[in-house]
Amino acid sequence: MSNVTSGPTQPLISRLRQIADAEQTRWLRAEAAVAEAERILQEAREAQRVAAERHAAVMATVEAAEAYAADLDLAGAQHNTAEPESDTAPAAEPAAPTSPRPGSVMQLIVDTLEPEKDTELHAIYGNVQRLRPGTTNSAIRSALSQLHKAGSVKLVRRSVYRLLKLPEDYQADG
């Protein structure tokens, strides 16, 4: 038998080894490119997640500011329509209990909750959004958070709230 690595086949085998080495180099470059693409994709997904969270926070702030501005506009309109007091007017009677900022998200939440009774968040969402269409869940959660910080509402467990007391603004002045 003849030796396969010698003779006229040697240049062919040598060329095939060169081709194999070149293909291995291409394969390793492709592997590195895929690893880099995966790293970039992971960074992009993290940036997307952060952007989505920041957008949600900004939208909640915008919605809260819009609700606050609407409440101020409503309070200003009510103040402007009040009759001016005259010097000869009789002494004013004590003010009856009034709701602060009629139509505000906080007022609608308090009106939805019953004292000492647990209410699920989806029921609060439904009632507030029925009475004030366009109110977002994040605006409702923000108002609930304010009521919680004020000690008017208790978070009983996840997504379940209880009215502990009426906010001071709901009670009679004097």
C-alpha positions in Angstrom: 0.0 0.0 0.0 1.0 3.5 -0.6 1.3 6.2 2.0 -1.7 8.6 1.7 0.2 11.6 3.0 2.9 11.4 0.4 2.9 11.7 -3.3 0.5 13.5 -5.5 -2.3 13.8 -2.8 -0.2 15.8 -0.4 -1.0 19.2 -2.0 -4.8 18.3 -2.0 -4.8 17.4 1.7 -2.8 20.5 2.6 -5.3 22.7 0.7 -8.2 20.9 2.5 -6.6 21.7 5.9 -6.2 25.3 4.9 -9.9 25.4 4.0 -10.8 23.7 7.3 -8.7 26.3 9.2 -10.4 29.2 7.3 -13.8 27.8 8.0 -13.0 27.4 11.7 -11.9 31.0 11.9 -15.1 32.1 10.2 -17.1 30.0 12.7 -15.3 31.4 15.7 -15.9 35.0 14.4 -19.6 34.2 14.0 -19.7 32.8 17.5 -18.1 36.0 18.9 -20.6 38.1 16.8 -23.5 36.2 18.2 -22.2 36.6 21.8 -21.8 40.4 21.2 -25.3 40.7 19.7 -26.8 38.8 22.7 -25.0 41.2 25.0 -26.3 44.2 23.1 -29.8 42.8 23.0 -29.7 42.2 26.8 -28.6 45.8 27.4 -31.3 47.1 25.1 -34.0 45.0 26.9 -32.8 46.5 30.3 -32.9 50.0 28.8 -36.4 49.3 27.5 -37.5 48.1 31.0 -36.1 51.1 32.7 -37.6 53.4 30.1 -41.0 51.7 30.6 -40.8 52.1 34.4 -39.8 55.8 34.1 -42.6 56.4 31.6 -45.2 54.9 33.9 -43.9 57.0 36.8 -44.0 60.2 34.7 -47.5 59.4 33.5 -48.7 58.8 37.0 -47.3 62.2 37.9 -48.9 63.9 34.9 -52.3 62.3 35.8 -52.0 63.4 39.4 -51.1 66.9 38.3 -54.0 67.0 35.9 -56.4 65.8 38.6 -54.9 68.4 41.0 -55.3 71.2 38.4 -58.8 70.1 37.6 -59.6 70.2 41.3 -58.1 73.7 41.6 -60.1 74.8 38.6 -63.3 73.4 40.1 -62.6 74.9 43.5 -61.9 78.3 41.9 -65.1 78.1 39.9 -67.1 77.4 43.1 -65.3 80.2 44.9 -66.1 82.7 42.1 -69.8 81.8 42.0 -70.2 82.3 45.8 -72.2 85.4 46.7 -70.1 88.2 48.1 -70.7 88.9 51.8 -72.3 92.2 52.7 -71.6 94.2 55.8 -75.2 93.8 56.9 -75.3 90.0 56.5 -76.4 87.9 59.5 -73.8 85.9 61.3 -72.8 82.8 59.4 -74.0 79.5 60.6 -71.4 76.8 61.2 -70.3 75.1 58.0 -71.9 71.7 57.3 -69.5 68.8 56.5 -68.3 69.2 53.0 -66.2 67.1 50.7 -62.9 68.5 49.6 -62.4 69.0 45.9 -65.6 67.6 44.6 -65.0 65.0 42.0 -61.4 64.4 43.0 -60.0 60.9 42.8 -59.5 60.9 46.5 -63.1 61.9 47.2 -64.4 59.2 44.9 -62.2 56.6 46.6 -63.5 57.7 50.1 -67.0 57.6 48.8 -66.4 54.1 47.4 -65.0 52.7 50.7 -67.2 51.9 53.7 -65.8 52.5 57.2 -64.3 49.3 58.7 -65.2 47.2 55.6 -62.6 45.7 53.3 -62.8 46.7 49.7 -60.8 45.1 46.9 -58.8 47.3 44.6 -60.6 46.3 41.4 -63.9 47.5 43.0 -62.3 50.9 43.7 -61.0 51.1 40.2 -64.4 50.2 38.8 -66.3 52.8 40.8 -63.9 55.6 40.3 -63.6 55.0 36.6 -67.3 54.7 36.2 -67.8 58.1 38.0 -64.8 59.7 36.4 -64.0 58.1 33.0 -60.4 58.4 31.9 -59.0 58.0 35.4 -56.0 55.6 35.2 -55.3 52.9 37.7 -52.0 54.6 38.5 -53.8 57.8 39.5 -56.1 55.8 41.7 -53.2 54.0 43.3 -51.5 57.4 43.9 -54.6 58.8 45.6 -54.9 55.6 47.7 -51.3 56.1 48.7 -51.9 59.6 49.8 -55.0 58.5 51.8 -52.9 55.7 53.4 -50.1 58.2 54.4 -52.7 60.5 55.9 -54.0 57.5 58.0 -57.4 57.5 56.5 -57.1 54.2 54.6 -55.4 51.0 55.6 -53.9 48.4 53.3 -55.3 45.3 54.8 -53.5 43.0 52.4 -52.4 43.2 48.8 -55.1 44.9 46.8 -57.5 45.2 49.7 -58.2 48.5 51.5 -60.3 49.6 54.5 -61.5 53.2 55.3 -60.3 53.9 58.9 -61.6 57.4 59.2 -62.9 60.2 57.1 -60.1 62.6 56.1 -60.0 65.9 58.1 -61.2 67.8 55.0 -64.5 65.8 55.1 -65.3 66.8 58.6 -67.1 69.9 59.7 -65.0 73.1 60.2 -65.2 74.7 63.6 
